[in-house]
């Protein structure tokens, strides 16, 4: 059971880290695109939403890892 929690936590954490990298790449592409201010703000809202979702996923994964270690 403990190894299952740790494995699932590592998987969820890695998905969250991949999402964080993806949101960074998204922001860099927006910066290079050179949109006007209103368009940039609208598109950055999507990037912030992706960033927060990825951060939440990483935190949940790390909590699963900690629970797996605590139960073992």
N, C-alpha and C positions, 0 to 999 in steps of 0.2 A: 504494500500500500504506500509506504513512504517513497519508494523509488518511482512509483507512478506519479505521485504528487510532484516530485522533483523534476521528473521528465516533462510533465505537462507544463510546469512552471518555466522550465528552460525554453520550451517551444513557444509559449505565449510571450515570454520576454524577448526572444529573438524576433518574433513578429512585430512587437512594439518598437524594437530598435530599427528594424527595416522600415517601419512607418516613419520614424523620426528622420532617417536618412532621406526617405522619399519626400518628406515635407521640406527638408533643406534644399534638395535638388529643385523642387517646385519653386521655392522662393528665389533661388539663384536664376532660374530661367525667367521668372517674372521680372527680375531686376534687369536682365539683359534685354528683355523685349522692349522696354522703353514706352510703356503705356502712359496715357495721361493720368492725372491724379484720381479721378473718380473711378476709372476702370481698374486702376491698381488697387485701390481700397476694396473694391468688390471682390477682386480675385484673391487678395490677401486674406479676406475673411474665410475663404475656403481653405487656404493654407493653414490658418490658425486652427480651424476645426480639425483638420487632419493631424496637426501637431498635438492637440489636446487628446484626441482619441488614441494616438500612438503612445503618448505618455501614460494615459490611463491603462492601456494594455500592458505596458512594461511594468507598471507598479503592481498590477494584479498578478503578473507572472512572478515577480520577485516575492510577493507575499506567499504564493504557492510554494516556492522554493524554501522559504523560511519555515513554513508549516511542515513541509516534508522533512527538513533537517530537525525540527523540534520533536517530531513524532518518532524519529529513529533513535 
